[in-house]
Amino acid sequence: MRLLKNSQLNMVILAFLVILSFISVGFAIGQEIFWLAGFLFVLGFMIMGYGLKLKRQQNT
């Protein structure tokens, strides 16, 4: 018996990447690499937007 379907597994991976991106923002700020923090912040929102787009397509 499979615990997660493939689409659910993709959503879990995307959620993990978003969380990792925002954690990395904190690390980059701590190291005073502000351009990297900005990039990771935007990347986190881009991944989140992609996940929301997939979810919306899945529901229709």
trRosetta pair geometry for C-beta under 8 A, 3 or more apart (Angstrom, degrees):
i j d omega theta_ij theta_ji phi_ij phi_ji
2 5 6.8 92 117 -84 129 46
4 8 4.4 -133 -167 93 94 118
4 9 4.8 120 121 -61 127 83
4 12 6.9 -33 -153 -9 160 140
5 8 4.8 91 54 9 76 104
5 9 7.0 -139 95 -8 38 88
6 9 5.6 -54 -149 34 32 113
6 10 6.6 35 152 -21 65 102
7 10 5.6 -48 -151 32 35 114
7 11 6.6 36 150 -18 64 103
7 54 8.0 -174 -158 159 97 116
7 58 6.3 130 -177 -118 145 139
8 11 5.6 -52 -151 35 36 112
8 12 6.5 38 150 -20 66 103
9 12 5.6 -51 -148 34 34 113
9 13 6.4 35 152 -19 65 104
10 13 5.7 -54 -149 36 32 112
10 14 6.3 32 153 -18 66 106
10 54 7.3 -106 120 157 126 159
11 14 5.6 -52 -145 38 33 112
11 15 6.3 35 154 -20 65 105
11 51 6.4 104 -133 -153 72 108
11 54 7.4 -160 -86 99 86 129
11 55 7.1 78 -110 -77 123 98
12 15 5.7 -53 -146 36 30 111
12 16 6.4 34 152 -21 63 105
13 16 5.6 -53 -149 35 31 114
13 17 6.5 31 152 -19 64 105
14 17 5.7 -54 -149 35 33 111
14 18 6.5 34 153 -20 65 102
14 47 6.1 -178 -162 170 85 99
14 48 7.9 136 159 -97 104 38
14 50 7.0 -138 -142 92 132 100
14 51 4.2 152 142 -88 146 120
14 54 7.7 176 -36 37 167 144
15 18 5.7 -51 -149 33 33 112
15 19 6.5 31 154 -15 65 106
15 51 7.0 112 -61 -137 64 162
16 19 5.9 -57 -149 39 31 109
16 20 6.1 31 153 -19 65 110
17 20 5.6 -54 -143 40 31 113
17 21 6.2 38 155 -25 64 104
17 47 5.3 -123 109 -174 115 157
18 21 5.7 -53 -150 31 29 114
18 22 6.7 20 156 -11 64 105
18 44 5.3 94 -151 -157 68 82
18 47 5.1 -161 -79 97 82 119
18 48 5.0 83 -117 -69 136 88
18 51 7.2 -66 -42 -2 132 146
19 22 6.1 -60 -149 40 31 104
19 23 6.3 32 153 -18 66 107
20 23 5.7 -54 -144 38 31 112
20 24 6.2 35 154 -22 64 107
21 24 5.6 -57 -151 35 29 113
21 25 6.9 40 147 -28 62 96
21 40 5.2 -178 -170 -177 80 88
21 41 7.8 153 151 -88 102 22
21 43 5.3 -143 -145 99 136 100
21 44 3.6 178 109 -81 131 91
21 47 6.5 157 -13 24 153 139
22 25 5.3 -34 -153 17 41 118
22 26 7.4 43 150 -15 60 95
22 40 7.6 165 -85 142 28 103
22 41 7.5 67 -109 -111 67 60
22 44 5.0 85 -56 -124 80 158
23 26 5.9 -52 -164 32 39 111
23 27 6.7 37 143 -16 67 105
24 27 5.3 -51 -148 38 41 114
24 28 6.1 43 153 -21 71 103
24 40 4.9 -128 98 -157 109 154
25 28 5.8 -55 -147 37 30 109
25 29 6.4 29 154 -18 64 105
25 37 5.0 85 -153 -152 71 78
25 40 4.8 -164 -74 97 76 119
25 41 5.1 78 -108 -68 135 81
25 44 7.1 -55 -36 -18 125 141
26 29 5.8 -53 -147 36 31 110
26 30 6.4 33 153 -20 63 107
27 30 5.6 -56 -151 36 32 114
27 31 6.4 19 154 -8 66 108
28 31 5.9 -61 -146 45 32 103
28 33 4.7 -85 -164 71 85 96
28 34 7.4 137 142 -94 102 22
28 36 4.3 -144 -143 98 137 105
28 37 3.9 -174 100 -69 121 78
28 40 6.1 156 -1 16 147 139
29 32 7.2 30 -176 -81 35 34
29 33 7.9 -101 -70 51 22 59
29 34 7.1 54 -109 -100 64 66
29 37 4.9 74 -59 -102 76 149
33 36 4.2 11 129 26 112 120
33 37 6.5 142 94 -23 67 87
34 37 5.3 -50 -145 35 39 116
34 38 6.4 42 155 -20 67 102
35 38 5.8 -51 -151 36 33 112
35 39 6.4 34 151 -19 64 106
36 39 5.5 -52 -146 38 34 113
36 40 6.2 30 157 -16 67 107
37 40 6.0 -57 -144 40 28 107
37 41 6.2 34 154 -24 63 108
38 41 5.6 -54 -147 33 29 115
38 42 6.5 24 157 -13 64 105
39 42 6.0 -59 -151 39 30 106
39 43 6.1 31 152 -21 65 110
40 43 5.3 -52 -141 39 34 116
40 44 6.3 43 156 -26 64 100
41 44 5.9 -50 -153 28 28 113
41 45 7.0 20 152 -9 60 104
42 45 5.9 -59 -154 40 35 107
42 46 6.3 37 149 -22 68 107
43 46 5.5 -53 -145 35 33 113
43 47 6.4 32 157 -17 67 103
44 47 6.0 -55 -148 36 29 107
44 48 6.3 28 153 -18 63 109
45 48 5.4 -53 -143 39 34 114
45 49 6.2 38 155 -22 66 104
46 49 5.7 -52 -147 35 30 112
46 50 6.5 32 153 -19 63 104
47 50 5.6 -52 -150 35 33 113
47 51 6.5 34 152 -18 64 105
48 51 5.7 -54 -150 36 32 112
48 52 6.4 32 152 -17 65 105
49 52 5.7 -53 -146 37 33 111
49 53 6.3 37 152 -22 65 104
50 53 5.6 -52 -149 34 32 114
50 54 6.5 33 152 -18 64 103
51 54 5.7 -52 -149 35 33 111
51 55 6.3 34 152 -20 65 106
52 55 5.5 -52 -145 37 33 114
52 56 6.3 37 154 -21 66 104
53 56 5.8 -53 -148 35 30 111
53 57 6.5 28 154 -16 63 106
54 57 5.8 -57 -149 38 32 110
54 58 6.2 34 152 -23 66 108
55 58 5.6 -54 -147 34 30 114
55 59 6.5 26 156 -19 64 107
56 59 6.0 -58 -149 35 30 108
56 60 6.8 18 157 -13 63 108
57 60 6.2 -64 -149 37 32 103
